[in-house]
Amino acid sequence: MPNTRLNITLPTPIVDDIKSLYGQRGVSQFLEEAAREKLEAVKKKAYKGLIEGYQSTAEETKEVLKRFEAAATEDRDV
């Protein structure tokens, strides 16, 4: 996967804590992992809302489709 170089600003105490736990070269890896976790949570929340929205209208959609199917398949005198 290609990488993009960024120039970011973080509070010094946060950077110091990351470096003390992961080393000088572990900052990028830590930030990547943190970003992945946050993105996963945000996407999960967004998808959950969409799924709930679709589920809340599912019965109504089924009824509309049944009426459409009945109208489309009935014999007609033309």
C-alpha positions as CSV (number, residue, x, y, z in Angstrom):
1,M,0.0,0.0,0.0
2,P,1.5,3.4,-0.9
3,N,2.2,5.9,1.9
4,T,1.6,9.6,2.1
5,R,4.0,11.7,4.1
6,L,2.3,14.2,6.4
7,N,3.4,17.1,8.6
8,I,1.3,17.1,11.7
9,T,1.3,19.0,15.0
10,L,0.6,17.2,18.3
11,P,1.0,18.4,21.8
12,T,4.5,17.6,23.1
13,P,3.3,15.5,26.1
14,I,1.4,13.2,23.7
15,V,4.4,12.8,21.4
16,D,6.7,12.2,24.4
17,D,4.4,9.5,25.7
18,I,4.2,7.7,22.4
19,K,8.0,7.9,22.0
20,S,8.6,6.5,25.5
21,L,6.3,3.6,24.8
22,Y,7.1,2.8,21.2
23,G,10.5,4.5,20.6
24,Q,11.5,7.2,18.2
25,R,10.7,5.1,15.1
26,G,7.4,3.8,16.5
27,V,5.5,7.1,16.3
28,S,4.3,6.5,12.7
29,Q,3.2,3.0,13.5
30,F,1.4,4.1,16.6
31,L,-0.4,6.9,14.7
32,E,-1.4,4.5,11.9
33,E,-2.8,2.0,14.3
34,A,-4.7,4.7,16.2
35,A,-6.1,6.1,13.0
36,R,-7.2,2.7,11.8
37,E,-9.0,2.0,15.1
38,K,-10.7,5.4,15.1
39,L,-11.8,5.0,11.4
40,E,-13.2,1.5,12.1
41,A,-15.3,2.9,15.0
42,V,-16.5,5.9,13.0
43,K,-17.4,3.7,10.0
44,K,-19.1,1.1,12.2
45,K,-21.2,3.8,13.8
46,A,-22.1,5.3,10.4
47,Y,-23.0,2.0,8.9
48,K,-25.1,1.1,12.0
49,G,-27.2,4.2,11.4
50,L,-27.7,3.3,7.8
51,I,-28.6,-0.3,8.6
52,E,-31.1,0.8,11.2
53,G,-32.6,3.2,8.7
54,Y,-33.0,0.5,6.1
55,Q,-34.4,-1.9,8.6
56,S,-37.0,0.6,9.9
57,T,-38.4,1.0,6.4
58,A,-38.1,-2.7,5.3
59,E,-41.7,-3.7,6.0
60,E,-43.1,-0.6,4.2
61,T,-40.9,-1.3,1.2
62,K,-42.0,-4.9,1.1
63,E,-45.7,-3.8,1.0
64,V,-45.0,-1.4,-1.8
65,L,-43.2,-4.0,-3.8
66,K,-46.1,-6.5,-3.3
67,R,-48.6,-3.9,-4.6
68,F,-46.4,-3.1,-7.6
69,E,-45.9,-6.8,-8.4
70,A,-49.6,-7.4,-8.3
71,A,-50.3,-4.4,-10.5
72,A,-47.6,-5.5,-13.0
73,T,-48.7,-9.1,-13.3
74,E,-52.5,-8.8,-13.4
75,D,-54.3,-9.5,-16.6
76,R,-55.3,-6.4,-18.4
77,D,-57.8,-5.7,-21.2
78,V,-56.1,-3.3,-23.5
